[in-house]
Amino acid sequence: METKAEVVSSSAEPSSKHVSPMELGIENFGCKHYRRRCKIRAPCCDEVFDCRHCHNDAKNSEEINVKDRHDIPRHEINKVICSVCDTEQDVQQYCINCGVCMGKYFCGTCKFFDDDVSKNQYHCDDCGICRTGGKDNFFHCKKCGCCYSKIMEAGHRCVERAMHHNCPVCFEYLFETLRDITVLPCGHTIHLECVKEMERHHRYSCPVCSKSICDMSSLWKKLDQVIASTPMPETYKNKMVWILCNDCGVNSQVQFHVVAHKCLSCNSYNTRQIQGSPATSCSSRVTEMVR
């Protein structure tokens, strides 16, 4: 990274290629979260950081006393420092001293700057924050309280305040996450990489409601074969138990089996025993048994 002095001196040298204030120092400043030509002064602790995520990472680390940990109130930021000339000023896109553009994308509401406009950032008034991906590609669901791709608009299943909670796997707050999010068939939201991690550990049910997260019909057929080839001892041949299906929500009375219990309504093995003993639960272990 060039130092400040190097940037200023290079711009002063005669050159056949004119560098406008818009491009001055571009890609030379910023942090791991954003490329930008300004820093922010946190209104909560009066300290200077590259961005709000840098602030939150620093102020919520294990080295900080629990009672002093906090997130920055992003909409209350009112001072920025130009990275090219170090001038502190009110939040605005262009530096009042050197005229540099502090971020090609600028949102005065979110106090947000970013030079990487390939993300197609846009501000959603209903969400109250900036999103990426292009405004024309998303719609805002009033009930869910968040933006979704227009691809899923027709068959969208609403879950009230769907992203206003932590990811059920890694516990990061989904509404403001920088990582990709996916919507499960049940309507619950989760990080895409967390779903992939679940699948690597053979977990195929929603961590929130336990419904199957994909088509499990091929696995159910394998379980049919496993159960057919695993007769129960005489003691349990006539034992009946009540089960609840996690997929369709129907209660069924079925013959007890040590491997799994099949829903009589939808043929799913994603069930749990709710009455009778010994107790079994298919949802957490059937995939391990048929691999």
Disulfide bonds with the S-S distance in Angstrom:
none
